[in-house]
């Protein structure tokens, strides 16, 4: 994920004029991944060959990153992105299912949180490596991709080689009947949704919040690079008094700050979800993300320090809080007897929350094509990025509005001490 955001996206926006192709590719592969989730979960539960499928999808993802280092045409980059993203998203199903095999029952939350934290740490390492290679050794995009793929391979090997499935599974060969069973269960859950009004509004509200979140993560580095490009070209890009020569360098610095803050805020939002009502934390996280995006619109290209305080601080809390509190809200609102099915649907909606990636790209490209004939290219770039972010604000407000339709009084106050939280 770090390689896509901080390595591929800045290179893509520098090399190719328009973003629509990458937005559509991202949306289509995520939709395909969302539809494949029930099948992958069934394979995992029925065959017990978790590590085998995890290895296949992980190596396929790594291979696609190596592909970026040799196939740098637009078609090549998009093809490798599609394969790699699909493989990565599906590998998570098998990765998550190994949690009971590596953690005692009472420590699954701790180990799961540690895994999330290490994920942010991995992104930080990726950014540092990219910065070091580009600045000290003057390496270009292909070489950096190859190095990042190698790091991914080395860090994945211990899990692929040493971790074994320890669940007691009645192993059966995978068949099409399994797919039909899961599809029927999913359809019954969807049909029952209108009778659970609270769950329905939560799903839609959370969907729009996560959609904006996924879009912001995907385009964050490219947005930062484009919005501060004019300042960098004029030699006026300073960050706390330190001059930065390239806007791409500042984008990576902001990425380091965002991931570091999200790592801290993840634990804080988890504590807040336990101490306060998780729906309040979810709403508050949505408002923080809104403040961050508004800050990005009005401080981007003007003040690097305010950009850090708004998008960096408020945005990172929104990012961490939405992920952390959303699952706990679902535990409270979903019917207890159907929690597994509702979490399966929740996982699918997380994968399908990618409408914004295409919307952002299309609006950015349309406004840029319109503006570039009237103003300087740097100004046209900045204007197009602000317009694209502005449309995300509307979607975010829609999601927040739906969450306020959900009444806290209608959410049961359940004891979650002995409830297993499914992995998604």
C-alpha positions as a Markdown table, in Angstrom:
| # | Residue | x | y | z |
|---|---|---|---|---|
| 1 | Unk | 0.0 | 0.0 | 0.0 |
| 2 | Unk | 2.9 | 2.4 | 0.8 |
| 3 | Unk | 4.5 | 1.6 | -2.5 |
| 4 | Unk | 1.3 | 2.5 | -4.4 |
| 5 | Unk | 0.7 | 5.7 | -2.5 |
| 6 | Unk | 4.3 | 7.1 | -2.2 |
| 7 | Unk | 6.1 | 5.5 | -5.1 |
| 8 | Unk | 3.7 | 4.7 | -7.9 |
| 9 | Unk | 1.2 | 7.6 | -7.7 |
| 10 | Unk | 3.8 | 10.5 | -7.8 |
| 11 | Unk | 5.6 | 8.8 | -10.7 |
| 12 | Unk | 2.3 | 8.2 | -12.5 |
| 13 | Unk | 1.2 | 11.8 | -12.2 |
| 14 | Unk | 4.6 | 13.1 | -13.3 |
| 15 | Unk | 4.8 | 10.8 | -16.3 |
| 16 | Unk | 1.2 | 10.8 | -17.5 |
| 17 | Unk | -1.1 | 13.7 | -17.9 |
| 18 | Unk | -4.4 | 12.3 | -16.6 |
| 19 | Unk | -5.5 | 10.2 | -13.6 |
| 20 | Unk | -8.8 | 8.7 | -14.8 |
| 21 | Unk | -7.2 | 5.5 | -16.0 |
| 22 | Unk | -5.6 | 4.8 | -12.6 |
| 23 | Unk | -8.8 | 5.7 | -10.8 |
| 24 | Unk | -10.9 | 3.3 | -13.0 |
| 25 | Unk | -8.3 | 0.5 | -12.6 |
| 26 | Unk | -8.4 | 0.9 | -8.8 |
| 27 | Unk | -12.2 | 0.9 | -8.7 |
| 28 | Unk | -12.5 | -2.2 | -10.9 |
| 29 | Unk | -9.9 | -4.3 | -9.1 |
| 30 | Unk | -11.4 | -3.4 | -5.7 |
| 31 | Unk | -14.9 | -4.4 | -6.9 |
| 32 | Unk | -13.5 | -7.7 | -8.2 |
| 33 | Unk | -11.8 | -8.2 | -4.9 |
| 34 | Unk | -15.0 | -7.5 | -3.0 |
| 35 | Unk | -16.9 | -10.0 | -5.0 |
| 36 | Unk | -14.2 | -12.6 | -4.5 |
| 37 | Unk | -14.1 | -12.2 | -0.7 |
| 38 | Unk | -16.8 | -14.8 | 0.1 |
| 39 | Unk | -15.2 | -17.3 | -2.2 |
| 40 | Unk | -11.8 | -16.8 | -0.7 |
| 41 | Unk | -13.2 | -17.1 | 2.8 |
| 42 | Unk | -14.9 | -20.4 | 1.8 |
| 43 | Unk | -11.7 | -21.8 | 0.4 |
| 44 | Unk | -9.9 | -20.9 | 3.6 |
| 45 | Unk | -12.6 | -22.5 | 5.9 |
| 46 | Unk | -13.2 | -25.6 | 3.8 |
| 47 | Unk | -9.7 | -26.6 | 2.6 |
| 48 | Unk | -7.5 | -25.6 | 5.5 |
| 49 | Unk | -4.8 | -24.6 | 2.9 |
| 50 | Unk | -4.5 | -21.1 | 4.3 |
| 51 | Unk | -0.8 | -20.7 | 4.1 |
| 52 | Unk | -0.6 | -22.1 | 0.5 |
| 53 | Unk | -3.1 | -19.5 | -0.8 |
| 54 | Unk | -1.5 | -16.7 | 1.2 |
| 55 | Unk | 1.8 | -17.6 | -0.3 |
| 56 | Unk | 0.4 | -17.6 | -3.9 |
| 57 | Unk | -1.3 | -14.3 | -3.6 |
| 58 | Unk | 1.6 | -12.6 | -1.7 |
| 59 | Unk | 4.1 | -13.7 | -4.3 |
| 60 | Unk | 1.8 | -12.6 | -7.1 |
| 61 | Unk | 1.6 | -9.1 | -5.4 |
| 62 | Unk | 5.4 | -8.9 | -5.1 |
| 63 | Unk | 5.8 | -10.0 | -8.7 |
| 64 | Unk | 3.5 | -7.2 | -9.8 |
| 65 | Unk | 5.8 | -4.7 | -8.0 |
| 66 | Unk | 8.8 | -6.1 | -9.8 |
| 67 | Unk | 6.7 | -5.7 | -13.0 |
| 68 | Unk | 6.6 | -1.9 | -12.3 |
| 69 | Unk | 10.4 | -1.9 | -12.5 |
| 70 | Unk | 10.5 | -3.3 | -16.0 |
| 71 | Unk | 7.2 | -2.3 | -17.6 |
| 72 | Unk | 6.9 | 1.4 | -17.2 |
| 73 | Unk | 4.5 | 2.3 | -19.9 |
| 74 | Unk | 1.0 | 3.5 | -18.8 |
| 75 | Unk | -0.5 | 0.1 | -19.9 |
| 76 | Unk | 2.2 | -1.8 | -18.0 |
| 77 | Unk | 1.8 | 0.2 | -14.8 |
| 78 | Unk | -2.0 | -0.2 | -14.9 |
| 79 | Unk | -1.8 | -3.9 | -15.6 |
| 80 | Unk | 0.6 | -4.6 | -12.8 |
| 81 | Unk | -1.5 | -2.4 | -10.5 |
| 82 | Unk | -4.6 | -4.4 | -11.3 |
| 83 | Unk | -2.9 | -7.7 | -10.7 |
| 84 | Unk | -1.1 | -6.6 | -7.6 |
| 85 | Unk | -4.0 | -4.9 | -5.9 |
| 86 | Unk | -6.3 | -7.9 | -6.6 |
| 87 | Unk | -3.7 | -10.2 | -5.2 |
| 88 | Unk | -3.1 | -8.0 | -2.1 |
| 89 | Unk | -6.7 | -7.6 | -1.2 |
| 90 | Unk | -7.4 | -11.3 | -1.5 |
| 91 | Unk | -4.3 | -12.2 | 0.5 |
| 92 | Unk | -5.7 | -10.3 | 3.4 |
| 93 | Unk | -8.5 | -12.9 | 3.8 |
| 94 | Unk | -5.9 | -15.7 | 4.4 |
| 95 | Unk | -3.6 | -13.5 | 6.4 |
| 96 | Unk | -6.4 | -12.5 | 8.8 |
| 97 | Unk | -7.5 | -16.1 | 9.2 |
| 98 | Unk | -4.1 | -17.0 | 10.6 |
| 99 | Unk | -4.6 | -14.8 | 13.6 |
| 100 | Unk | -6.1 | -17.6 | 15.8 |
| 101 | Unk | -3.0 | -19.7 | 14.9 |
| 102 | Unk | -0.5 | -17.1 | 16.2 |
| 103 | Unk | -2.4 | -15.6 | 19.2 |
| 104 | Unk | -4.0 | -17.0 | 22.3 |
| 105 | Unk | -7.7 | -16.3 | 22.5 |
| 106 | Unk | -7.4 | -13.6 | 25.1 |
| 107 | Unk | -4.7 | -11.8 | 23.1 |
| 108 | Unk | -6.1 | -11.7 | 19.6 |
| 109 | Unk | -7.0 | -8.0 | 20.0 |
| 110 | Unk | -3.5 | -7.2 | 21.1 |
| 111 | Unk | -1.8 | -9.2 | 18.3 |
| 112 | Unk | -4.2 | -7.8 | 15.7 |
| 113 | Unk | -3.5 | -4.2 | 16.9 |
| 114 | Unk | 0.3 | -5.0 | 16.7 |
| 115 | Unk | -0.2 | -6.1 | 13.2 |
| 116 | Unk | -1.9 | -2.9 | 12.2 |
| 117 | Unk | 0.9 | -0.9 | 13.9 |
| 118 | Unk | 3.6 | -2.9 | 12.1 |
| 119 | Unk | 1.7 | -2.1 | 8.8 |
| 120 | Unk | 2.1 | 1.6 | 9.5 |
| 121 | Unk | 5.7 | 1.0 | 10.4 |
| 122 | Unk | 6.3 | -0.8 | 7.1 |
| 123 | Unk | 4.9 | 2.2 | 5.3 |
| 124 | Unk | 7.2 | 4.5 | 7.1 |
| 125 | Unk | 10.2 | 2.3 | 6.2 |
| 126 | Unk | 9.0 | 2.3 | 2.6 |
| 127 | Unk | 8.9 | 6.1 | 2.5 |
| 128 | Unk | 12.4 | 6.4 | 4.1 |
| 129 | Unk | 13.9 | 3.9 | 1.6 |
| 130 | Unk | 12.3 | 5.8 | -1.3 |
| 131 | Unk | 13.6 | 9.1 | 0.0 |
| 132 | Unk | 17.1 | 7.7 | 0.6 |
| 133 | Unk | 17.4 | 6.1 | -2.7 |
| 134 | Unk | 16.1 | 9.0 | -4.7 |
| 135 | Unk | 18.2 | 11.6 | -2.8 |
| 136 | Unk | 21.5 | 9.9 | -2.0 |
| 137 | Unk | 21.8 | 7.4 | -4.9 |
| 138 | Unk | 19.7 | 9.2 | -7.5 |
| 139 | Unk | 17.7 | 6.1 | -8.2 |
| 140 | Unk | 14.7 | 6.3 | -10.5 |
| 141 | Unk | 11.3 | 4.8 | -10.2 |
| 142 | Unk | 12.1 | 1.3 | -11.7 |
| 143 | Unk | 15.0 | 0.7 | -9.3 |
| 144 | Unk | 13.0 | 2.0 | -6.2 |
| 145 | Unk | 10.2 | -0.4 | -7.1 |
| 146 | Unk | 12.5 | -3.3 | -7.3 |
| 147 | Unk | 14.0 | -2.5 | -3.9 |
| 148 | Unk | 10.6 | -2.1 | -2.3 |
| 149 | Unk | 9.5 | -5.4 | -3.8 |
| 150 | Unk | 12.6 | -7.1 | -2.4 |
| 151 | Unk | 11.9 | -5.6 | 1.1 |
| 152 | Unk | 8.3 | -6.9 | 0.8 |
| 153 | Unk | 9.6 | -10.4 | -0.1 |
| 154 | Unk | 12.1 | -10.5 | 2.8 |
| 155 | Unk | 9.7 | -9.3 | 5.4 |
| 156 | Unk | 6.9 | -11.7 | 4.2 |
| 157 | Unk | 9.1 | -14.8 | 4.2 |
| 158 | Unk | 8.9 | -15.5 | 8.0 |
| 159 | Unk | 5.1 | -15.6 | 7.9 |
| 160 | Unk | 5.0 | -17.6 | 4.6 |
| 161 | Unk | 7.6 | -20.2 | 5.9 |
| 162 | Unk | 7.1 | -20.4 | 9.6 |
| 163 | Unk | 3.4 | -19.7 | 10.4 |
| 164 | Unk | 1.1 | -22.8 | 10.1 |
| 165 | Unk | -2.7 | -23.2 | 10.2 |
| 166 | Unk | -3.5 | -24.5 | 13.7 |
| 167 | Unk | -7.3 | -24.4 | 13.5 |
| 168 | Unk | -9.1 | -27.7 | 13.7 |
| 169 | Unk | -10.8 | -27.8 | 10.3 |
| 170 | Unk | -12.8 | -30.6 | 8.8 |
| 171 | Unk | -10.9 | -30.4 | 5.6 |
| 172 | Unk | -13.0 | -30.8 | 2.4 |
| 173 | Unk | -12.2 | -30.2 | -1.2 |
| 174 | Unk | -13.4 | -26.9 | -2.5 |
| 175 | Unk | -16.4 | -27.1 | -4.8 |
| 176 | Unk | -18.8 | -24.8 | -6.5 |
| 177 | Unk | -21.4 | -25.8 | -3.9 |
| 178 | Unk | -19.4 | -23.8 | -1.3 |
| 179 | Unk | -19.7 | -20.7 | -3.5 |
| 180 | Unk | -23.4 | -21.2 | -3.8 |
| 181 | Unk | -23.8 | -21.6 | 0.0 |
| 182 | Unk | -21.9 | -18.4 | 0.7 |
| 183 | Unk | -23.8 | -16.5 | -2.0 |
| 184 | Unk | -27.1 | -17.6 | -0.5 |
| 185 | Unk | -26.1 | -16.6 | 3.0 |
| 186 | Unk | -25.0 | -13.2 | 1.8 |
| 187 | Unk | -28.2 | -12.7 | -0.1 |
| 188 | Unk | -30.3 | -13.5 | 3.0 |
| 189 | Unk | -28.3 | -11.0 | 5.0 |
| 190 | Unk | -28.9 | -8.3 | 2.4 |
| 191 | Unk | -32.6 | -9.1 | 2.2 |
| 192 | Unk | -32.9 | -8.8 | 6.0 |
| 193 | Unk | -31.1 | -5.5 | 6.1 |
| 194 | Unk | -34.3 | -3.2 | 5.6 |
| 195 | Unk | -35.8 | -4.7 | 8.8 |
| 196 | Unk | -32.7 | -3.6 | 10.7 |
| 197 | Unk | -33.0 | 0.2 | 10.1 |
| 198 | Unk | -30.1 | 1.1 | 12.5 |
| 199 | Unk | -27.7 | -1.4 | 10.7 |
| 200 | Unk | -28.8 | -0.2 | 7.3 |
| 201 | Unk | -28.0 | 3.5 | 8.0 |
| 202 | Unk | -24.7 | 2.5 | 9.7 |
| 203 | Unk | -23.6 | 0.5 | 6.7 |
| 204 | Unk | -24.4 | 3.3 | 4.2 |
| 205 | Unk | -22.9 | 6.0 | 6.4 |
| 206 | Unk | -19.7 | 4.0 | 7.1 |
| 207 | Unk | -19.5 | 3.1 | 3.4 |
| 208 | Unk | -19.3 | 6.7 | 2.3 |
| 209 | Unk | -16.8 | 7.6 | 5.1 |
| 210 | Unk | -14.5 | 4.7 | 4.1 |
| 211 | Unk | -14.9 | 5.5 | 0.4 |
| 212 | Unk | -13.5 | 9.0 | 1.0 |
| 213 | Unk | -10.8 | 7.5 | 3.2 |
| 214 | Unk | -9.7 | 5.1 | 0.6 |
| 215 | Unk | -9.6 | 7.9 | -2.0 |
| 216 | Unk | -7.6 | 10.2 | 0.3 |
| 217 | Unk | -5.1 | 7.4 | 1.0 |
| 218 | Unk | -4.7 | 6.6 | -2.7 |
| 219 | Unk | -4.2 | 10.2 | -4.0 |
| 220 | Unk | -2.6 | 11.7 | -0.9 |
| 221 | Unk | 1.0 | 11.8 | -2.2 |
| 222 | Unk | 0.0 | 12.9 | -5.7 |
| 223 | Unk | -2.2 | 15.6 | -4.3 |
| 224 | Unk | 0.5 | 16.9 | -2.1 |
| 225 | Unk | 3.1 | 16.9 | -4.8 |
| 226 | Unk | 0.8 | 18.7 | -7.3 |
| 227 | Unk | -0.5 | 21.3 | -4.9 |
| 228 | Unk | 3.0 | 22.4 | -3.7 |
| 229 | Unk | 4.7 | 22.1 | -7.1 |
| 230 | Unk | 4.5 | 25.8 | -8.0 |
| 231 | Unk | 6.2 | 26.7 | -4.6 |
| 232 | Unk | 8.9 | 24.2 | -5.2 |
| 233 | Unk | 9.6 | 25.3 | -8.7 |
| 234 | Unk | 9.9 | 28.9 | -7.5 |
| 235 | Unk | 12.3 | 27.9 | -4.7 |
| 236 | Unk | 9.8 | 29.0 | -2.0 |
| 237 | Unk | 8.9 | 25.7 | -0.5 |
| 238 | Unk | 9.9 | 25.8 | 3.2 |
| 239 | Unk | 8.9 | 23.4 | 6.0 |
| 240 | Unk | 9.6 | 24.9 | 9.5 |
| 241 | Unk | 12.4 | 27.1 | 8.0 |
| 242 | Unk | 14.0 | 24.2 | 6.0 |
| 243 | Unk | 14.0 | 24.6 | 2.2 |
| 244 | Unk | 12.7 | 21.6 | 0.3 |
| 245 | Unk | 13.7 | 21.5 | -3.4 |
| 246 | Unk | 11.1 | 19.2 | -4.7 |
| 247 | Unk | 7.4 | 18.8 | -3.9 |
| 248 | Unk | 7.7 | 15.0 | -4.2 |
| 249 | Unk | 10.2 | 15.1 | -1.3 |
| 250 | Unk | 7.7 | 17.1 | 0.8 |
| 251 | Unk | 4.9 | 14.6 | -0.1 |
| 252 | Unk | 7.1 | 11.8 | 1.4 |
| 253 | Unk | 7.8 | 13.9 | 4.5 |
| 254 | Unk | 4.1 | 14.4 | 4.9 |
| 255 | Unk | 3.6 | 10.7 | 4.4 |
| 256 | Unk | 6.0 | 10.0 | 7.3 |
| 257 | Unk | 4.1 | 12.4 | 9.5 |
| 258 | Unk | 0.7 | 11.0 | 8.6 |
| 259 | Unk | 1.7 | 7.4 | 9.2 |
| 260 | Unk | 3.5 | 8.2 | 12.5 |
| 261 | Unk | 0.5 | 10.1 | 13.8 |
| 262 | Unk | -2.0 | 7.4 | 12.6 |
| 263 | Unk | 0.1 | 4.8 | 14.5 |
| 264 | Unk | -0.4 | 6.8 | 17.7 |
| 265 | Unk | -4.0 | 7.8 | 17.0 |
| 266 | Unk | -4.9 | 4.2 | 16.3 |
| 267 | Unk | -4.3 | 3.3 | 20.0 |
| 268 | Unk | -5.9 | 6.5 | 21.2 |
| 269 | Unk | -9.1 | 6.0 | 19.1 |
| 270 | Unk | -9.3 | 2.4 | 20.4 |
| 271 | Unk | -9.2 | 3.6 | 24.0 |
| 272 | Unk | -11.8 | 6.2 | 23.2 |
| 273 | Unk | -14.1 | 3.6 | 21.6 |
| 274 | Unk | -13.9 | 1.6 | 24.9 |
| 275 | Unk | -14.4 | 4.6 | 27.1 |
| 276 | Unk | -17.0 | 6.5 | 25.1 |
| 277 | Unk | -19.7 | 5.2 | 22.8 |
| 278 | Unk | -18.0 | 4.0 | 19.6 |
| 279 | Unk | -20.6 | 5.7 | 17.4 |
| 280 | Unk | -19.6 | 9.1 | 18.9 |
| 281 | Unk | -16.0 | 8.3 | 18.1 |
| 282 | Unk | -16.9 | 7.3 | 14.6 |
| 283 | Unk | -18.8 | 10.5 | 14.0 |
| 284 | Unk | -16.0 | 12.5 | 15.6 |
| 285 | Unk | -13.5 | 10.8 | 13.3 |
| 286 | Unk | -15.6 | 11.7 | 10.3 |
| 287 | Unk | -15.6 | 15.4 | 11.4 |
| 288 | Unk | -11.8 | 15.2 | 11.8 |
| 289 | Unk | -11.4 | 13.8 | 8.3 |
| 290 | Unk | -13.6 | 16.7 | 7.1 |
| 291 | Unk | -11.4 | 19.3 | 8.8 |
| 292 | Unk | -8.3 | 17.6 | 7.3 |
| 293 | Unk | -9.7 | 17.7 | 3.8 |
| 294 | Unk | -10.9 | 21.3 | 4.1 |
| 295 | Unk | -7.5 | 22.2 | 5.4 |
| 296 | Unk | -5.9 | 20.5 | 2.4 |
| 297 | Unk | -8.0 | 22.6 | 0.1 |
| 298 | Unk | -7.2 | 26.0 | 1.7 |
| 299 | Unk | -3.7 | 25.5 | 3.1 |
| 300 | Unk | -2.3 | 23.3 | 0.3 |
| 301 | Unk | 0.1 | 25.3 | -1.8 |
| 302 | Unk | 0.3 | 28.0 | 0.8 |
| 303 | Unk | 1.5 | 27.0 | 4.2 |
| 304 | Unk | 3.3 | 23.7 | 4.8 |
| 305 | Unk | 3.0 | 24.0 | 8.6 |
| 306 | Unk | -0.8 | 24.5 | 8.5 |
| 307 | Unk | -1.1 | 21.7 | 5.9 |
| 308 | Unk | 0.5 | 19.4 | 8.5 |
| 309 | Unk | -1.7 | 20.6 | 11.3 |
| 310 | Unk | -4.9 | 20.2 | 9.3 |
| 311 | Unk | -4.5 | 17.3 | 6.9 |
| 312 | Unk | -1.7 | 15.7 | 8.9 |
| 313 | Unk | -3.1 | 15.8 | 12.5 |
| 314 | Unk | -6.9 | 16.0 | 12.0 |
| 315 | Unk | -6.8 | 13.8 | 8.9 |
| 316 | Unk | -4.7 | 11.1 | 10.5 |
| 317 | Unk | -7.0 | 10.9 | 13.5 |
| 318 | Unk | -9.9 | 10.6 | 11.2 |
| 319 | Unk | -8.2 | 7.8 | 9.3 |
| 320 | Unk | -7.3 | 5.8 | 12.5 |
| 321 | Unk | -10.7 | 6.5 | 14.2 |
| 322 | Unk | -12.9 | 5.4 | 11.3 |
| 323 | Unk | -11.1 | 2.1 | 10.9 |
| 324 | Unk | -11.0 | 1.4 | 14.7 |
| 325 | Unk | -14.5 | 2.4 | 15.8 |
| 326 | Unk | -16.4 | 1.2 | 12.8 |
| 327 | Unk | -16.0 | -2.5 | 13.6 |
| 328 | Unk | -17.1 | -2.0 | 17.2 |
| 329 | Unk | -20.2 | -0.1 | 16.2 |
| 330 | Unk | -21.1 | -3.0 | 14.0 |
| 331 | Unk | -20.7 | -5.4 | 16.9 |
| 332 | Unk | -23.3 | -3.4 | 18.8 |
| 333 | Unk | -25.9 | -2.8 | 16.0 |
| 334 | Unk | -25.8 | -6.2 | 14.2 |
| 335 | Unk | -28.2 | -9.0 | 15.4 |
| 336 | Unk | -26.1 | -11.2 | 17.7 |
| 337 | Unk | -27.1 | -14.4 | 15.9 |
| 338 | Unk | -25.9 | -13.1 | 12.6 |
| 339 | Unk | -22.7 | -11.3 | 13.5 |
| 340 | Unk | -20.5 | -13.5 | 11.3 |
| 341 | Unk | -22.7 | -12.8 | 8.2 |
| 342 | Unk | -22.9 | -9.1 | 8.9 |
| 343 | Unk | -19.1 | -8.9 | 9.3 |
| 344 | Unk | -18.8 | -10.7 | 6.0 |
| 345 | Unk | -21.0 | -8.1 | 4.4 |
| 346 | Unk | -19.0 | -5.3 | 6.2 |
| 347 | Unk | -15.8 | -6.7 | 4.7 |
| 348 | Unk | -17.3 | -6.6 | 1.3 |
| 349 | Unk | -18.4 | -3.0 | 1.6 |
| 350 | Unk | -14.9 | -2.0 | 2.7 |
| 351 | Unk | -13.6 | -3.5 | -0.6 |
| 352 | Unk | -16.3 | -1.8 | -2.6 |
| 353 | Unk | -15.7 | 1.6 | -1.1 |
| 354 | Unk | -13.8 | 2.9 | -4.1 |
| 355 | Unk | -16.4 | 5.0 | -6.0 |
| 356 | Unk | -14.4 | 8.1 | -4.9 |
| 357 | Unk | -11.2 | 6.9 | -6.6 |
| 358 | Unk | -12.8 | 7.2 | -10.0 |
| 359 | Unk | -14.7 | 10.3 | -9.1 |
| 360 | Unk | -11.6 | 12.1 | -7.9 |
| 361 | Unk | -9.6 | 11.2 | -11.0 |
| 362 | Unk | -12.4 | 12.2 | -13.5 |
| 363 | Unk | -13.1 | 15.5 | -11.9 |
| 364 | Unk | -9.4 | 16.3 | -11.6 |
| 365 | Unk | -8.8 | 15.5 | -15.2 |
| 366 | Unk | -11.8 | 17.4 | -16.5 |
| 367 | Unk | -10.9 | 20.5 | -14.5 |
| 368 | Unk | -7.2 | 20.3 | -15.5 |
| 369 | Unk | -8.1 | 20.0 | -19.2 |
| 370 | Unk | -10.4 | 23.0 | -18.9 |
| 371 | Unk | -7.9 | 25.1 | -16.9 |
| 372 | Unk | -4.6 | 24.4 | -18.7 |
| 373 | Unk | -5.6 | 26.5 | -21.7 |
| 374 | Unk | -6.3 | 29.5 | -19.5 |
| 375 | Unk | -3.7 | 29.5 | -16.8 |
| 376 | Unk | -0.2 | 28.2 | -16.1 |
| 377 | Unk | 0.1 | 24.4 | -15.8 |
| 378 | Unk | 1.0 | 24.5 | -12.1 |
| 379 | Unk | -2.1 | 26.6 | -11.3 |
| 380 | Unk | -4.2 | 24.3 | -13.4 |
| 381 | Unk | -2.9 | 21.3 | -11.5 |
| 382 | Unk | -3.6 | 22.9 | -8.1 |
| 383 | Unk | -7.1 | 24.0 | -9.2 |
| 384 | Unk | -8.0 | 20.6 | -10.5 |
| 385 | Unk | -6.8 | 18.9 | -7.3 |
| 386 | Unk | -8.8 | 21.3 | -5.1 |
| 387 | Unk | -12.0 | 20.7 | -7.2 |
| 388 | Unk | -11.5 | 16.9 | -6.8 |
| 389 | Unk | -11.2 | 17.2 | -3.0 |
| 390 | Unk | -14.2 | 19.5 | -2.9 |
| 391 | Unk | -16.4 | 16.7 | -4.4 |
| 392 | Unk | -15.1 | 14.3 | -1.7 |
| 393 | Unk | -16.4 | 16.7 | 0.9 |
| 394 | Unk | -19.9 | 16.3 | -0.3 |
| 395 | Unk | -19.7 | 12.5 | -0.1 |
| 396 | Unk | -18.2 | 12.8 | 3.4 |
| 397 | Unk | -21.0 | 15.0 | 4.6 |
| 398 | Unk | -23.5 | 12.5 | 3.2 |
| 399 | Unk | -21.9 | 9.7 | 5.2 |
| 400 | Unk | -21.9 | 11.8 | 8.4 |
| 401 | Unk | -25.5 | 12.7 | 7.8 |
| 402 | Unk | -26.5 | 9.0 | 7.6 |
| 403 | Unk | -24.6 | 8.3 | 10.8 |
| 404 | Unk | -26.6 | 11.0 | 12.6 |
| 405 | Unk | -29.8 | 9.3 | 11.5 |
| 406 | Unk | -28.6 | 6.4 | 13.6 |
| 407 | Unk | -29.7 | 7.0 | 17.2 |
| 408 | Unk | -27.4 | 6.0 | 20.0 |
| 409 | Unk | -30.5 | 5.2 | 22.1 |
| 410 | Unk | -31.4 | 2.5 | 19.5 |
| 411 | Unk | -28.1 | 0.7 | 19.8 |
| 412 | Unk | -28.1 | -2.1 | 22.4 |
| 413 | Unk | -25.6 | -1.8 | 25.2 |
| 414 | Unk | -24.1 | -5.3 | 24.9 |
| 415 | Unk | -21.3 | -6.9 | 26.9 |
| 416 | Unk | -18.6 | -7.6 | 24.3 |
| 417 | Unk | -16.2 | -9.2 | 26.6 |
| 418 | Unk | -16.8 | -12.7 | 25.3 |
| 419 | Unk | -17.7 | -11.9 | 21.7 |
| 420 | Unk | -15.2 | -12.9 | 19.0 |
| 421 | Unk | -14.6 | -10.0 | 16.6 |
| 422 | Unk | -14.3 | -11.5 | 13.1 |
| 423 | Unk | -11.4 | -10.4 | 11.0 |
| 424 | Unk | -12.1 | -8.4 | 7.9 |
